[in-house]
Amino acid sequence: MRRERFDKMNVVPFIDIVLVLLVIVLATATFVTNKSIKVDLPSASSKQNEEKKSIQIAVNKEGQYFYNTEKLTLDTIKDKLLKLNTKKDIISLSMDKSSEFRYFVDIIDILKTKGFENISIISKR
């Protein structure tokens, strides 16, 4: 049996390994896209702070509504929620586990019609 001379190197297996490693890196990498334009804003003496309000709405097992620990009716809560900013304000909703589901639906319906973006539902582990 005659042996061939080793003149050149076969790079096909090397390319296969590199492509597999590239696929693994791309599949596991986290891509963060920043959709905002970075601008160095000037300062002004009349600057107003825009603070986010954190509103807590709770419903107990008797179906009583609470708006930041203040007992209110559903209509009063609806009026207060309609005055809030839907993009900035944060709504935290906590329900008693034995309360009826319709109370939850009533609050979510109000938040949905207004278009709130920051809603959190509080639960325990």
Secondary structure as GFF3:
##gff-version 3
##sequence-region A 1 125
A	DSSP	alpha_helix	12	28	.	.	.	ID=ss1
A	DSSP	beta_strand	54	59	.	.	.	ID=ss2
A	DSSP	beta_strand	65	67	.	.	.	ID=ss3
A	DSSP	beta_strand	70	72	.	.	.	ID=ss4
A	DSSP	alpha_helix	74	82	.	.	.	ID=ss5
A	DSSP	beta_strand	90	95	.	.	.	ID=ss6
A	DSSP	alpha_helix	101	114	.	.	.	ID=ss7
A	DSSP	beta_strand	118	122	.	.	.	ID=ss8
###
